[in-house]
C-alpha cells in the first residue's frame, strides 16, 4: 500500500519542481531585464517612461523636461 501511494505522488513532485524552476527563471529574467533597461528609464512630469532607441518610431515623442 505504501509503494502505491509513493508512486502516485512522484508526478506531483516533478510538476512542482518544474513549476519552481519556471518561476525562478522568470524572476531571473525580470531582474536581468530591469537592470539592462535601467539606462533607458526616463522620469518625466507625466511619470516614468521607457525610451528604447529601436522603438522610438513606434512610440509618441517624449516631452522635454522644463526646470
Secondary structure by P-SEA (a helix, b strand, c coil): caaaaaaaaaaaaaaaaaaaaaaaaaaaaaaaaaaaaccccccccccbbbbbccccccccbbbbbcc
